[in-house]
Amino acid sequence: MIEKQEVQELFPTPLWIVDLRPADAAVLNAMLKTEIERLIAPRPKVPAGSNWQTPQDLHKRPAFADFAKLVETAARGVARFLQVDQYPMAITGCWANVNPPGAYHPTHHHPNNYLSGVYYVAVPPVGSRIQFQDPRPSMIMPKPRQYTRLTANGADAQSKPGRLLMFPSWVKHTVPANDGETDRISISFNLMFTNFTETMASPMWGATAGKEKA
């Protein structure tokens, strides 16, 4: 007969959440919003459901130096947690997304990078969430009485101004439509080990109005 039955969770997928102090976030976000608005002005017309994006080189621009330091500091903490901080990493791409009401980002991931993330500059009062897809293949999936983190095939995280999320670049994710009445503004970024960056980790797309990436 059974003496003992227990569960051991295998191969967890980490999501790191970094929240700035509200006062610091307010100052940083005001500056970031001003610079982002300047970069996309005048705003070109985009199809319904699309968004505006900046070039992917924000981390190289002086106006975004403080933000780049924030990302690098958070990344060093992640590297220490994973015990790979002996290998230097660098930002390979950093760009802003301006999602007007109704805009969304379809499911995607960020190839040729080790870590990816997003920082929220402005979020509508109704809130917004980023959704992550379970990377494990589903061979059979009976509907449970109640979904849990062990039975669901997706998970999400709440976004708010001053919050930075970081996750492995292979994790597929999506951002539902902005149901608010104001813009949702975020800054996405990628990081890769420095000895890979020049040949393997350059962004694989160009910044154009209406591009649907996050």
Secondary structure, 3 states (H helix, E strand, C coil): CCCCCCCCCCCCCCCEEEECCHHHHHHHHHHHHHHHHHHHCCCCCCCCCCCEECCCEHHHCHHHHHHHHHHHHHHHHHHHHHCCCCCCEEEEEEEEEEECCCCCEEEECCCCCCEEEEEEEECCCCCEEEEEECCCCCCCCCCCCCCCCCCCCEEEEEECCCEEEEEECCCCEEECCCCCCCCEEEEEEEEEEHHHHHHHCCCCCCCCCCCCCC
